[in-house]
Amino acid sequence: MPRTTQLRTYTIRDGMLDEWAERWREEIVPLRLKLGFSIGGAWLVRELNQFVWLISYEGPETFQERNALYWSSKEREAMNLNPDDYLLHTDDCTVEEVY
């Protein structure tokens, strides 16, 4: 399967940007890596209260199939992390590397 990369932009609830970034780094990233995803970086856009990151997957399944595995995993459920508690809006788009 070809490598699929998504650029994800999340608008975070007021006052929760740093808490979201910490939980993402400590809980979400390790599980994503364990399941074969790679993280191309993550950034805070404080003036817009946004969290921006790149996530990729290249493996025997499609990105969507692997993402469904992430969401249905026992480890994800054990996080007790509801994105709606933090995220006001999400924008996910698939990007192609040209350089």
N, CA, C and O atoms as a GROMACS GRO file, in nm:
protein
  396
    1MET      N    1   0.085  -0.119   0.000
    1MET     CA    2   0.000   0.000   0.000
    1MET      C    3   0.089   0.125   0.000
    1MET      O    4   0.196   0.126   0.061
    2PRO      N    5   0.045   0.227  -0.068
    2PRO     CA    6   0.122   0.353  -0.065
    2PRO      C    7   0.109   0.422   0.070
    2PRO      O    8   0.017   0.396   0.147
    3ARG      N    9   0.202   0.510   0.097
    3ARG     CA   10   0.201   0.588   0.220
    3ARG      C   11   0.091   0.694   0.211
    3ARG      O   12   0.081   0.765   0.111
    4THR      N   13   0.010   0.702   0.314
    4THR     CA   14  -0.094   0.804   0.323
    4THR      C   15  -0.060   0.896   0.439
    4THR      O   16  -0.030   0.850   0.549
    5THR      N   17  -0.065   1.026   0.414
    5THR     CA   18  -0.037   1.126   0.518
    5THR      C   19  -0.156   1.220   0.529
    5THR      O   20  -0.209   1.268   0.429
    6GLN      N   21  -0.195   1.246   0.652
    6GLN     CA   22  -0.301   1.343   0.678
    6GLN      C   23  -0.246   1.461   0.756
    6GLN      O   24  -0.167   1.445   0.849
    7LEU      N   25  -0.289   1.578   0.716
    7LEU     CA   26  -0.265   1.701   0.792
    7LEU      C   27  -0.392   1.725   0.873
    7LEU      O   28  -0.500   1.740   0.817
    8ARG      N   29  -0.376   1.728   1.004
    8ARG     CA   30  -0.492   1.743   1.093
    8ARG      C   31  -0.479   1.874   1.171
    8ARG      O   32  -0.377   1.901   1.234
    9THR      N   33  -0.584   1.952   1.164
    9THR     CA   34  -0.590   2.080   1.235
    9THR      C   35  -0.709   2.075   1.329
    9THR      O   36  -0.823   2.058   1.286
   10TYR      N   37  -0.681   2.091   1.457
   10TYR     CA   38  -0.786   2.088   1.559
   10TYR      C   39  -0.796   2.225   1.625
   10TYR      O   40  -0.696   2.281   1.668
   11THR      N   41  -0.916   2.277   1.633
   11THR     CA   42  -0.941   2.397   1.711
   11THR      C   43  -0.983   2.352   1.850
   11THR      O   44  -1.080   2.277   1.866
   12ILE      N   45  -0.909   2.397   1.950
   12ILE     CA   46  -0.922   2.349   2.087
   12ILE      C   47  -1.006   2.446   2.171
   12ILE      O   48  -1.002   2.568   2.149
   13ARG      N   49  -1.080   2.392   2.266
   13ARG     CA   50  -1.158   2.476   2.357
   13ARG      C   51  -1.066   2.570   2.434
   13ARG      O   52  -0.952   2.534   2.466
   14ASP      N   53  -1.115   2.690   2.462
   14ASP     CA   54  -1.037   2.789   2.536
   14ASP      C   55  -0.980   2.730   2.665
   14ASP      O   56  -1.050   2.662   2.740
   15GLY      N   57  -0.854   2.758   2.689
   15GLY     CA   58  -0.787   2.716   2.812
   15GLY      C   59  -0.744   2.571   2.816
   15GLY      O   60  -0.691   2.527   2.918
   16MET      N   61  -0.764   2.496   2.709
   16MET     CA   62  -0.734   2.352   2.711
   16MET      C   63  -0.623   2.311   2.613
   16MET      O   64  -0.596   2.192   2.598
   17LEU      N   65  -0.560   2.408   2.548
   17LEU     CA   66  -0.461   2.376   2.445
   17LEU      C   67  -0.342   2.298   2.502
   17LEU      O   68  -0.304   2.196   2.446
   18ASP      N   69  -0.286   2.344   2.611
   18ASP     CA   70  -0.169   2.277   2.668
   18ASP      C   71  -0.206   2.139   2.725
   18ASP      O   72  -0.129   2.044   2.710
   19GLU      N   73  -0.322   2.128   2.788
   19GLU     CA   74  -0.365   1.998   2.840
   19GLU      C   75  -0.386   1.899   2.726
   19GLU      O   76  -0.347   1.783   2.736
   20TRP      N   77  -0.449   1.945   2.617
   20TRP     CA   78  -0.467   1.858   2.501
   20TRP      C   79  -0.332   1.812   2.447
   20TRP      O   80  -0.313   1.693   2.423
   21ALA      N   81  -0.239   1.904   2.429
   21ALA     CA   82  -0.108   1.869   2.374
   21ALA      C   83  -0.037   1.767   2.461
   21ALA      O   84   0.026   1.675   2.410
   22GLU      N   85  -0.047   1.783   2.591
   22GLU     CA   86   0.017   1.689   2.684
   22GLU      C   87  -0.046   1.551   2.674
   22GLU      O   88   0.025   1.450   2.666
   23ARG      N   89  -0.178   1.545   2.675
   23ARG     CA   90  -0.245   1.415   2.666
   23ARG      C   91  -0.218   1.350   2.531
   23ARG      O   92  -0.198   1.229   2.523
   24TRP      N   93  -0.217   1.429   2.424
   24TRP     CA   94  -0.188   1.376   2.290
   24TRP      C   95  -0.049   1.313   2.289
   24TRP      O   96  -0.030   1.201   2.242
   25ARG      N   97   0.048   1.388   2.342
   25ARG     CA   98   0.188   1.342   2.343
   25ARG      C   99   0.206   1.217   2.430
   25ARG      O  100   0.276   1.124   2.390
   26GLU      N  101   0.143   1.213   2.546
   26GLU     CA  102   0.166   1.104   2.642
   26GLU      C  103   0.078   0.982   2.618
   26GLU      O  104   0.118   0.870   2.652
   27GLU      N  105  -0.041   1.000   2.560
   27GLU     CA  106  -0.135   0.888   2.546
   27GLU      C  107  -0.159   0.847   2.401
   27GLU      O  108  -0.154   0.729   2.368
   28ILE      N  109  -0.185   0.944   2.316
   28ILE     CA  110  -0.222   0.912   2.178
   28ILE      C  111  -0.100   0.870   2.096
   28ILE      O  112  -0.105   0.769   2.026
   29VAL      N  113   0.008   0.947   2.105
   29VAL     CA  114   0.126   0.917   2.023
   29VAL      C  115   0.179   0.775   2.045
   29VAL      O  116   0.201   0.704   1.947
   30PRO      N  117   0.199   0.729   2.169
   30PRO     CA  118   0.253   0.593   2.186
   30PRO      C  119   0.166   0.486   2.121
   30PRO      O  120   0.218   0.391   2.062
   31LEU      N  121   0.035   0.499   2.131
   31LEU     CA  122  -0.053   0.398   2.071
   31LEU      C  123  -0.050   0.408   1.919
   31LEU      O  124  -0.047   0.306   1.850
   32ARG      N  125  -0.050   0.528   1.866
   32ARG     CA  126  -0.041   0.544   1.720
   32ARG      C  127   0.088   0.479   1.668
   32ARG      O  128   0.085   0.408   1.568
   33LEU      N  129   0.199   0.503   1.735
   33LEU     CA  130   0.327   0.444   1.693
   33LEU      C  131   0.323   0.293   1.703
   33LEU      O  132   0.372   0.223   1.614
   34LYS      N  133   0.267   0.242   1.811
   34LYS     CA  134   0.256   0.097   1.831
   34LYS      C  135   0.177   0.032   1.718
   34LYS      O  136   0.205  -0.082   1.679
   35LEU      N  137   0.078   0.103   1.664
   35LEU     CA  138  -0.007   0.048   1.559
   35LEU      C  139   0.048   0.076   1.418
   35LEU      O  140  -0.021   0.052   1.319
   36GLY      N  141   0.171   0.127   1.410
   36GLY     CA  142   0.236   0.142   1.282
   36GLY      C  143   0.223   0.277   1.214
   36GLY      O  144   0.269   0.294   1.101
   37PHE      N  145   0.162   0.372   1.281
   37PHE     CA  146   0.155   0.508   1.227
   37PHE      C  147   0.288   0.578   1.253
   37PHE      O  148   0.363   0.538   1.342
   38SER      N  149   0.315   0.681   1.176
   38SER     CA  150   0.428   0.768   1.207
   38SER      C  151   0.374   0.910   1.221
   38SER      O  152   0.275   0.948   1.158
   39ILE      N  153   0.440   0.986   1.306
   39ILE     CA  154   0.400   1.124   1.334
   39ILE      C  155   0.506   1.215   1.273
   39ILE      O  156   0.623   1.206   1.309
   40GLY      N  157   0.465   1.302   1.182
   40GLY     CA  158   0.558   1.391   1.114
   40GLY      C  159   0.586   1.519   1.187
   40GLY      O  160   0.669   1.599   1.144
   41GLY      N  161   0.519   1.540   1.298
   41GLY     CA  162   0.538   1.660   1.379
   41GLY      C  163   0.404   1.710   1.430
   41GLY      O  164   0.298   1.670   1.382
   42ALA      N  165   0.412   1.799   1.527
   42ALA     CA  166   0.292   1.860   1.584
   42ALA      C  167   0.328   2.000   1.629
   42ALA      O  168   0.439   2.025   1.678
   43TRP      N  169   0.234   2.093   1.612
   43TRP     CA  170   0.259   2.234   1.640
   43TRP      C  171   0.137   2.296   1.708
   43TRP      O  172   0.023   2.255   1.683
   44LEU      N  173   0.163   2.394   1.792
   44LEU     CA  174   0.056   2.475   1.853
   44LEU      C  175   0.051   2.608   1.780
   44LEU      O  176   0.154   2.670   1.755
   45VAL      N  177  -0.069   2.651   1.747
   45VAL     CA  178  -0.092   2.783   1.690
   45VAL      C  179  -0.173   2.858   1.796
   45VAL      O  180  -0.296   2.861   1.792
   46ARG      N  181  -0.102   2.918   1.890
   46ARG     CA  182  -0.167   2.975   2.008
   46ARG      C  183  -0.267   3.085   1.974
   46ARG      O  184  -0.374   3.092   2.036
   47GLU      N  185  -0.234   3.170   1.876
   47GLU     CA  186  -0.325   3.281   1.847
   47GLU      C  187  -0.458   3.234   1.789
   47GLU      O  188  -0.556   3.309   1.791
   48LEU      N  189  -0.462   3.112   1.738
   48LEU     CA  190  -0.587   3.056   1.685
   48LEU      C  191  -0.641   2.943   1.773
   48LEU      O  192  -0.744   2.884   1.742
   49ASN      N  193  -0.570   2.914   1.882
   49ASN     CA  194  -0.608   2.805   1.973
   49ASN      C  195  -0.617   2.673   1.894
   49ASN      O  196  -0.713   2.596   1.909
   50GLN      N  197  -0.516   2.648   1.811
   50GLN     CA  198  -0.516   2.529   1.727
   50GLN      C  199  -0.397   2.438   1.754
   50GLN      O  200  -0.290   2.481   1.796
   51PHE      N  201  -0.422   2.312   1.727
   51PHE     CA  202  -0.322   2.207   1.735
   51PHE      C  203  -0.314   2.145   1.596
   51PHE      O  204  -0.416   2.100   1.543
   52VAL      N  205  -0.196   2.143   1.536
   52VAL     CA  206  -0.178   2.095   1.399
   52VAL      C  207  -0.076   1.981   1.401
   52VAL      O  208   0.029   1.992   1.464
   53TRP      N  209  -0.107   1.872   1.331
   53TRP     CA  210  -0.012   1.762   1.327
   53TRP      C  211  -0.022   1.684   1.198
   53TRP      O  212  -0.122   1.692   1.126
   54LEU      N  213   0.084   1.608   1.169
   54LEU     CA  214   0.091   1.520   1.053
   54LEU      C  215   0.097   1.376   1.101
   54LEU      O  216   0.177   1.342   1.188
   55ILE      N  217   0.012   1.292   1.043
   55ILE     CA  218   0.012   1.150   1.074
   55ILE      C  219   0.015   1.072   0.944
   55ILE      O  220  -0.056   1.105   0.849
   56SER      N  221   0.097   0.966   0.941
   56SER     CA  222   0.110   0.885   0.820
   56SER      C  223   0.096   0.738   0.854
   56SER      O  224   0.119   0.695   0.966
   57TYR      N  225   0.057   0.662   0.752
   57TYR     CA  226   0.054   0.516   0.762
   57TYR      C  227   0.092   0.457   0.628
   57TYR      O  228   0.043   0.500   0.523
   58GLU      N  229   0.179   0.358   0.633
   58GLU     CA  230   0.218   0.282   0.514
   58GLU      C  231   0.228   0.138   0.558
   58GLU      O  232   0.318   0.101   0.633
   59GLY      N  233   0.137   0.056   0.511
   59GLY     CA  234   0.137  -0.083   0.552
   59GLY      C  235   0.040  -0.164   0.470
   59GLY      O  236  -0.006  -0.119   0.365
   60PRO      N  237   0.009  -0.284   0.516
   60PRO     CA  238  -0.074  -0.375   0.438
   60PRO      C  239  -0.221  -0.332   0.431
   60PRO      O  240  -0.294  -0.376   0.343
   61GLU      N  241  -0.264  -0.246   0.523
   61GLU     CA  242  -0.402  -0.199   0.524
   61GLU      C  243  -0.408  -0.056   0.472
   61GLU      O  244  -0.305   0.009   0.456
   62THR      N  245  -0.528  -0.008   0.447
   62THR     CA  246  -0.543   0.133   0.413
   62THR      C  247  -0.533   0.217   0.540
   62THR      O  248  -0.545   0.165   0.651
   63PHE      N  249  -0.512   0.344   0.522
   63PHE     CA  250  -0.509   0.436   0.636
   63PHE      C  251  -0.640   0.425   0.714
   63PHE      O  252  -0.639   0.420   0.837
   64GLN      N  253  -0.752   0.422   0.643
   64GLN     CA  254  -0.883   0.417   0.707
   64GLN      C  255  -0.901   0.289   0.788
   64GLN      O  256  -0.955   0.292   0.898
   65GLU      N  257  -0.856   0.177   0.733
   65GLU     CA  258  -0.866   0.050   0.806
   65GLU      C  259  -0.781   0.053   0.932
   65GLU      O  260  -0.825   0.009   1.038
   66ARG      N  261  -0.660   0.104   0.920
   66ARG     CA  262  -0.571   0.109   1.036
   66ARG      C  263  -0.623   0.208   1.140
   66ARG      O  264  -0.612   0.185   1.260
   67ASN      N  265  -0.680   0.318   1.093
   67ASN     CA  266  -0.737   0.416   1.184
   67ASN      C  267  -0.856   0.357   1.260
   67ASN      O  268  -0.873   0.384   1.379
   68ALA      N  269  -0.937   0.276   1.193
   68ALA     CA  270  -1.048   0.209   1.260
   68ALA      C  271  -0.997   0.114   1.368
   68ALA      O  272  -1.058   0.102   1.474
   69LEU      N  273  -0.886   0.047   1.341
   69LEU     CA  274  -0.825  -0.041   1.441
   69LEU      C  275  -0.782   0.039   1.564
   69LEU      O  276  -0.804  -0.004   1.677
   70TYR      N  277  -0.722   0.155   1.541
   70TYR     CA  278  -0.684   0.244   1.652
   70TYR      C  279  -0.805   0.277   1.738
   70TYR      O  280  -0.802   0.261   1.860
   71TRP      N  281  -0.912   0.324   1.675
   71TRP     CA  282  -1.031   0.366   1.750
   71TRP      C  283  -1.102   0.252   1.822
   71TRP      O  284  -1.166   0.274   1.924
   72SER      N  285  -1.092   0.130   1.770
   72SER     CA  286  -1.160   0.016   1.832
   72SER      C  287  -1.072  -0.059   1.932
   72SER      O  288  -1.118  -0.155   1.994
   73SER      N  289  -0.948  -0.017   1.948
   73SER     CA  290  -0.856  -0.089   2.036
   73SER      C  291  -0.891  -0.070   2.184
   73SER      O  292  -0.946   0.033   2.224
   74LYS      N  293  -0.858  -0.171   2.262
   74LYS     CA  294  -0.879  -0.164   2.407
   74LYS      C  295  -0.793  -0.054   2.469
   74LYS      O  296  -0.834   0.013   2.565
   75GLU      N  297  -0.672  -0.035   2.413
   75GLU     CA  298  -0.583   0.069   2.464
   75GLU      C  299  -0.644   0.208   2.446
   75GLU      O  300  -0.632   0.294   2.533
   76ARG      N  301  -0.709   0.230   2.332
   76ARG     CA  302  -0.772   0.360   2.306
   76ARG      C  303  -0.888   0.380   2.402
   76ARG      O  304  -0.906   0.489   2.458
   77GLU      N  305  -0.966   0.278   2.422
   77GLU     CA  306  -1.080   0.286   2.514
   77GLU      C  307  -1.032   0.314   2.657
   77GLU      O  308  -1.096   0.389   2.730
   78ALA      N  309  -0.920   0.253   2.696
   78ALA     CA  310  -0.867   0.269   2.832
   78ALA      C  311  -0.817   0.410   2.859
   78ALA      O  312  -0.800   0.448   2.975
   79MET      N  313  -0.792   0.488   2.755
   79MET     CA  314  -0.746   0.626   2.775
   79MET      C  315  -0.849   0.713   2.845
   79MET      O  316  -0.815   0.811   2.911
   80ASN      N  317  -0.976   0.675   2.831
   80ASN     CA  318  -1.083   0.757   2.887
   80ASN      C  319  -1.067   0.903   2.840
   80ASN      O  320  -1.074   0.997   2.919
   81LEU      N  321  -1.044   0.916   2.710
   81LEU     CA  322  -1.019   1.046   2.649
   81LEU      C  323  -1.122   1.069   2.539
   81LEU      O  324  -1.115   1.007   2.433
   82ASN      N  325  -1.217   1.156   2.565
   82ASN     CA  326  -1.318   1.190   2.466
   82ASN      C  327  -1.274   1.317   2.394
   82ASN      O  328  -1.268   1.423   2.455
   83PRO      N  329  -1.243   1.307   2.264
   83PRO     CA  330  -1.198   1.426   2.191
   83PRO      C  331  -1.295   1.544   2.201
   83PRO      O  332  -1.251   1.659   2.200
   84ASP      N  333  -1.424   1.517   2.211
   84ASP     CA  334  -1.522   1.625   2.220
   84ASP      C  335  -1.505   1.711   2.345
   84ASP      O  336  -1.553   1.824   2.349
   85ASP      N  337  -1.439   1.658   2.446
   85ASP     CA  338  -1.412   1.738   2.566
   85ASP      C  339  -1.310   1.848   2.537
   85ASP      O  340  -1.304   1.947   2.611
   86TYR      N  341  -1.232   1.832   2.433
   86TYR     CA  342  -1.124   1.925   2.400
   86TYR      C  343  -1.143   1.999   2.266
   86TYR      O  344  -1.109   2.117   2.254
   87LEU      N  345  -1.198   1.929   2.168
   87LEU     CA  346  -1.197   1.980   2.032
   87LEU      C  347  -1.328   2.046   1.994
   87LEU      O  348  -1.436   1.988   2.011
   88LEU      N  349  -1.318   2.168   1.944
   88LEU     CA  350  -1.435   2.239   1.892
   88LEU      C  351  -1.458   2.207   1.746
   88LEU      O  352  -1.572   2.198   1.700
   89HIS      N  353  -1.348   2.190   1.672
   89HIS     CA  354  -1.357   2.165   1.528
   89HIS      C  355  -1.233   2.089   1.483
   89HIS      O  356  -1.123   2.111   1.534
   90THR      N  357  -1.252   2.000   1.387
   90THR     CA  358  -1.139   1.928   1.328
   90THR      C  359  -1.143   1.942   1.177
   90THR      O  360  -1.249   1.945   1.116
   91ASP      N  361  -1.026   1.950   1.119
   91ASP     CA  362  -1.012   1.953   0.974
   91ASP      C  363  -0.901   1.856   0.939
   91ASP      O  364  -0.785   1.880   0.971
   92ASP      N  365  -0.936   1.748   0.873
   92ASP     CA  366  -0.839   1.646   0.833
   92ASP      C  367  -0.836   1.641   0.681
   92ASP      O  368  -0.941   1.631   0.616
   93CYS      N  369  -0.717   1.647   0.625
   93CYS     CA  370  -0.707   1.633   0.480
   93CYS      C  371  -0.584   1.551   0.446
   93CYS      O  372  -0.481   1.560   0.513
   94THR      N  373  -0.598   1.470   0.341
   94THR     CA  374  -0.487   1.390   0.292
   94THR      C  375  -0.399   1.479   0.206
   94THR      O  376  -0.448   1.552   0.120
   95VAL      N  377  -0.268   1.472   0.230
   95VAL     CA  378  -0.172   1.556   0.158
   95VAL      C  379  -0.073   1.468   0.084
   95VAL      O  380  -0.048   1.354   0.123
   96GLU      N  381  -0.015   1.522  -0.022
   96GLU     CA  382   0.088   1.454  -0.100
   96GLU      C  383   0.218   1.530  -0.085
   96GLU      O  384   0.222   1.652  -0.095
   97GLU      N  385   0.324   1.456  -0.061
   97GLU     CA  386   0.456   1.517  -0.049
   97GLU      C  387   0.511   1.547  -0.188
   97GLU      O  388   0.511   1.461  -0.276
   98VAL      N  389   0.556   1.670  -0.206
   98VAL     CA  390   0.617   1.709  -0.332
   98VAL      C  391   0.762   1.750  -0.314
   98VAL      O  392   0.835   1.772  -0.411
   99TYR      N  393   0.805   1.761  -0.188
   99TYR     CA  394   0.944   1.794  -0.158
   99TYR      C  395   0.979   1.740  -0.022
   99TYR      O  396   1.092   1.756   0.023
   0.00000   0.00000   0.00000
